[in-house]
Amino acid sequence: MAKARVAVMISGAGSNMAALLFASKREDCPYEIVLVASNNPDAPGLNIAAAEGIATFARSHKNMPREDHDALMHAALVDAKTDYVALAGYMRVLSDEFVNKWQDRMLNIHPSLLPKYKGLNTHQRAIDAGDSHGGASVHLVTPELDDGPVLGQIKVAILPSDNAAALESRVRYAEHQLYPHILAEYTGREHDADWLLQKADSLALALPQTHARPSHGSPGWRVGSEKTGKYFAHFSTQHHGSDAIGILVKTSGPDELETLCEEQPDIYWKPAYYGASGWIGLRLNRSGVDWDHVSEWLERSWRSVAPKSLTKLMDAADAF
């Protein structure tokens, strides 16, 4: 199983980075750390990464416009063929442009139970509020500070004797447990058949007059009525011993099918039985799936069997 390629961005000691790194050494971990990047060339966490054989990149942000520095960091991530970014104590506010480039592929860990206490001084604010618990949250990064969807949280009891430093030290232990678990869960979806089916199902059923109907025991989607509808896509899980999980969609014919399978074997495969009729397999259990591309294939396959009355309406809508 190909592992998701994760780059970690840090500014200091890198303890959460180290937690992610050592968790990635487990054989069953669905991700690997391919780069540790920092805006602080003296960040101690860089030494930890280098000692473990992980590539590093560092460039100070001082005297540099935010957008220019973010562009350098983005280029380093791309050069490392990064699939996901994990912020782990990266103490810089990222530009909207940078964040949007990594939409739904960048995670952060924040030392509070979001949506409480966004920003800094989270532990003292929790104590001052008389809260029974502090904690940590892992969330997706959006342009709004600490405002992305929360993927997981862990609570830490606040003791009567706690000050901010004491609470912070215990929350840090909790962070080291939470972050590797959530990152593995999030990146591991790429190989989870149920999650992939749910994604494909939402895209297929978004097309006009479609409905789901099993075919030979596997999920499938048809366009038209329940009685006369025609299949435009099928879901395939480890078909005939293959490790591929994906959708079967219709090509223009054998020539296109053979060309795609030959030129991009990591994305396409020729399915048994279905392949003879021009169907091609589009692999979903791989890193970096472009779901817009999947949606385009589904619509193209839908158009190949949909009633002309429907395709004419879509063509008219596309013309505007």
RAWOSUL-V239023 format. One record per residue. N is the residue number from 1. SS is DSSP state (h for helix, s for strand, l for the rest). NEAR is the number of other C-alpha atoms within 10 Angstrom. Layout:
n:N ss:SS near:NEAR
n:N ss:SS near:NEAR
This chain:
n:1 ss:l near:9
n:2 ss:l near:12
n:3 ss:l near:19
n:4 ss:s near:22
n:5 ss:s near:20
n:6 ss:s near:27
n:7 ss:s near:28
n:8 ss:s near:30
n:9 ss:s near:28
n:10 ss:s near:27
n:11 ss:l near:23
n:12 ss:l near:20
n:13 ss:l near:17
n:14 ss:l near:24
n:15 ss:h near:19
n:16 ss:h near:24
n:17 ss:h near:28
n:18 ss:h near:20
n:19 ss:h near:18
n:20 ss:h near:26
n:21 ss:h near:23
n:22 ss:h near:13
n:23 ss:h near:21
n:24 ss:h near:20
n:25 ss:l near:13
n:26 ss:l near:11
n:27 ss:l near:8
n:28 ss:l near:11
n:29 ss:l near:18
n:30 ss:l near:22
n:31 ss:s near:28
n:32 ss:s near:21
n:33 ss:s near:25
n:34 ss:s near:21
n:35 ss:s near:26
n:36 ss:s near:31
n:37 ss:s near:25
n:38 ss:s near:27
n:39 ss:l near:22
n:40 ss:l near:20
n:41 ss:l near:17
n:42 ss:l near:15
n:43 ss:l near:17
n:44 ss:h near:15
n:45 ss:h near:25
n:46 ss:h near:28
n:47 ss:h near:16
n:48 ss:h near:18
n:49 ss:h near:22
n:50 ss:h near:13
n:51 ss:h near:10
n:52 ss:l near:11
n:53 ss:l near:11
n:54 ss:l near:17
n:55 ss:l near:16
n:56 ss:s near:21
n:57 ss:s near:17
n:58 ss:s near:20
n:59 ss:l near:14
n:60 ss:l near:13
n:61 ss:l near:17
n:62 ss:l near:10
n:63 ss:l near:7
n:64 ss:l near:10
n:65 ss:l near:9
n:66 ss:h near:14
n:67 ss:h near:14
n:68 ss:h near:12
n:69 ss:h near:19
n:70 ss:h near:22
n:71 ss:h near:14
n:72 ss:h near:15
n:73 ss:h near:20
n:74 ss:h near:17
n:75 ss:h near:12
n:76 ss:h near:19
n:77 ss:h near:23
n:78 ss:h near:12
n:79 ss:h near:10
n:80 ss:l near:17
n:81 ss:l near:15
n:82 ss:l near:21
n:83 ss:l near:21
n:84 ss:s near:25
n:85 ss:s near:23
n:86 ss:s near:26
n:87 ss:s near:24
n:88 ss:l near:25
n:89 ss:l near:20
n:90 ss:l near:20
n:91 ss:l near:14
n:92 ss:l near:13
n:93 ss:l near:12
n:94 ss:l near:18
n:95 ss:l near:15
n:96 ss:h near:13
n:97 ss:h near:12
n:98 ss:h near:16
n:99 ss:h near:19
n:100 ss:h near:14
n:101 ss:h near:11
n:102 ss:l near:17
n:103 ss:l near:14
n:104 ss:l near:16
n:105 ss:l near:19
n:106 ss:s near:21
n:107 ss:s near:27
n:108 ss:s near:24
n:109 ss:s near:27
n:110 ss:s near:23
n:111 ss:l near:25
n:112 ss:l near:28
n:113 ss:l near:22
n:114 ss:l near:21
n:115 ss:l near:12
n:116 ss:l near:13
n:117 ss:l near:18
n:118 ss:l near:15
n:119 ss:l near:11
n:120 ss:l near:11
n:121 ss:l near:13
n:122 ss:h near:21
n:123 ss:h near:24
n:124 ss:h near:18
n:125 ss:h near:16
n:126 ss:h near:21
n:127 ss:h near:19
n:128 ss:h near:11
n:129 ss:l near:9
n:130 ss:l near:11
n:131 ss:l near:11
n:132 ss:l near:13
n:133 ss:s near:17
n:134 ss:s near:26
n:135 ss:s near:25
n:136 ss:s near:24
n:137 ss:s near:23
n:138 ss:s near:28
n:139 ss:s near:23
n:140 ss:s near:20
n:141 ss:l near:26
n:142 ss:l near:21
n:143 ss:l near:16
n:144 ss:l near:11
n:145 ss:l near:11
n:146 ss:l near:22
n:147 ss:l near:14
n:148 ss:l near:18
n:149 ss:l near:15
n:150 ss:s near:18
n:151 ss:s near:17
n:152 ss:s near:18
n:153 ss:s near:21
n:154 ss:s near:19
n:155 ss:s near:16
n:156 ss:s near:19
n:157 ss:s near:14
n:158 ss:l near:22
n:159 ss:l near:12
n:160 ss:l near:9
n:161 ss:l near:7
n:162 ss:l near:14
n:163 ss:l near:14
n:164 ss:h near:16
n:165 ss:h near:11
n:166 ss:h near:13
n:167 ss:h near:22
n:168 ss:h near:21
n:169 ss:h near:10
n:170 ss:h near:15
n:171 ss:h near:22
n:172 ss:h near:17
n:173 ss:h near:14
n:174 ss:h near:18
n:175 ss:h near:24
n:176 ss:h near:19
n:177 ss:h near:15
n:178 ss:h near:21
n:179 ss:h near:29
n:180 ss:h near:22
n:181 ss:h near:15
n:182 ss:h near:19
n:183 ss:h near:24
n:184 ss:h near:19
n:185 ss:h near:17
n:186 ss:h near:16
n:187 ss:h near:21
n:188 ss:h near:19
n:189 ss:h near:16
n:190 ss:h near:21
n:191 ss:h near:20
n:192 ss:l near:14
n:193 ss:h near:18
n:194 ss:h near:11
n:195 ss:h near:13
n:196 ss:h near:18
n:197 ss:h near:19
n:198 ss:h near:11
n:199 ss:h near:14
n:200 ss:h near:22
n:201 ss:h near:18
n:202 ss:h near:11
n:203 ss:h near:17
n:204 ss:h near:26
n:205 ss:l near:16
n:206 ss:l near:12
n:207 ss:l near:16
n:208 ss:l near:16
n:209 ss:l near:13
n:210 ss:s near:21
n:211 ss:s near:19
n:212 ss:s near:17
n:213 ss:l near:16
n:214 ss:l near:13
n:215 ss:s near:12
n:216 ss:l near:7
n:217 ss:l near:7
n:218 ss:s near:11
n:219 ss:l near:17
n:220 ss:s near:21
n:221 ss:s near:23
n:222 ss:s near:24
n:223 ss:s near:25
n:224 ss:l near:17
n:225 ss:l near:11
n:226 ss:l near:12
n:227 ss:l near:6
n:228 ss:l near:9
n:229 ss:l near:18
n:230 ss:s near:18
n:231 ss:s near:23
n:232 ss:s near:24
n:233 ss:s near:26
n:234 ss:s near:25
n:235 ss:s near:23
n:236 ss:s near:23
n:237 ss:s near:19
n:238 ss:l near:11
n:239 ss:h near:14
n:240 ss:h near:10
n:241 ss:h near:7
n:242 ss:l near:11
n:243 ss:l near:13
n:244 ss:l near:22
n:245 ss:s near:23
n:246 ss:s near:27
n:247 ss:s near:25
n:248 ss:s near:27
n:249 ss:s near:25
n:250 ss:s near:25
n:251 ss:l near:20
n:252 ss:l near:12
n:253 ss:l near:14
n:254 ss:h near:16
n:255 ss:h near:10
n:256 ss:h near:13
n:257 ss:h near:21
n:258 ss:h near:16
n:259 ss:h near:12
n:260 ss:h near:17
n:261 ss:h near:17
n:262 ss:h near:13
n:263 ss:h near:10
n:264 ss:l near:10
n:265 ss:l near:13
n:266 ss:l near:12
n:267 ss:l near:17
n:268 ss:s near:23
n:269 ss:s near:23
n:270 ss:l near:21
n:271 ss:l near:19
n:272 ss:l near:13
n:273 ss:l near:9
n:274 ss:h near:15
n:275 ss:h near:20
n:276 ss:h near:13
n:277 ss:h near:13
n:278 ss:l near:20
n:279 ss:s near:26
n:280 ss:s near:28
n:281 ss:s near:28
n:282 ss:s near:24
n:283 ss:s near:21
n:284 ss:l near:26
n:285 ss:l near:22
n:286 ss:l near:19
n:287 ss:l near:19
n:288 ss:l near:15
n:289 ss:l near:14
n:290 ss:l near:9
n:291 ss:h near:13
n:292 ss:h near:10
n:293 ss:h near:10
n:294 ss:h near:21
n:295 ss:h near:17
n:296 ss:h near:12
n:297 ss:h near:20
n:298 ss:h near:24
n:299 ss:h near:20
n:300 ss:h near:17
n:301 ss:h near:20
n:302 ss:h near:25
n:303 ss:h near:19
n:304 ss:h near:17
n:305 ss:h near:17
n:306 ss:l near:22
n:307 ss:l near:14
n:308 ss:h near:11
n:309 ss:h near:8
n:310 ss:h near:15
n:311 ss:h near:16
n:312 ss:h near:12
n:313 ss:h near:12
n:314 ss:h near:14
n:315 ss:h near:10
n:316 ss:h near:10
n:317 ss:h near:9
n:318 ss:h near:8
n:319 ss:h near:7
n:320 ss:l near:5
